[in-house]
Amino acid sequence: MSRDSKKIKEISLGFGAEIIDHPDYLCTKEALGEDAYVHGYNYKRKNSQRKFWLLANNSN
């Protein structure tokens, strides 16, 4: 789970979600979604012993 809202973070944690905080360079208007996906994938790959799926869904 990635998020910008503290309230969404709290609710997500309550449901057992893992939070991946964005580095500053991904918190700009110029940041691309693709860069955020790569960051999340690399974070999970480095910090997880389990296999995982990365799903990216367009909300439009």
N, C-alpha and C positions, 0 to 999 in steps of 0.2 A: 504494500500500500504506500503510495506517495501522496503527500498532501501539503496544502499551504495553510489550512485552517486548524487552529488549536482545538476547536470544538470537534471537528471531524476526526482529528487524531485521537482524542479522548474516547469518542464513540467507537472508533475502529479498534482501539486497544481493548475495549470492553468486550468485543467480539473475538478477540484473540488474533487480530491482524498483526503482522510485522510491519513496522514503519521504516521506510528508507528515506532519510532526510536528503534533500537536494543540496549539492554544493552551490556556492554563490553564483558560479558561472551559468548554472541552469535556471537561475531565478531572474532572468532578464527578458525583455520583450524580444530580443534577438535569438534566444535559445530555441533550438528545434526540438520537437517531440522525439525525433529519432535519437538525439543525443541523450535525452532522459531515459529512453528505453535501453540504450547501451549502458548507461550508468547503472540502472537497476539490474540488468543482466550480469554485469561484471561484479557488482556488489554481492549478488546471490551466489555467483560462481565461486567467489573468494570466501564467503562466510557460511556456506552451507555444505553439509555432508550428504544431503539428500538430493536426488534428482528433482528438477522442477520444470515447470512450463512457464514461459513468458508469453502472455496473451496481450495484444494491443488492439483495442477496439475503438473505432471512431465514434464519438457521441453524436455526430450529425446524422 
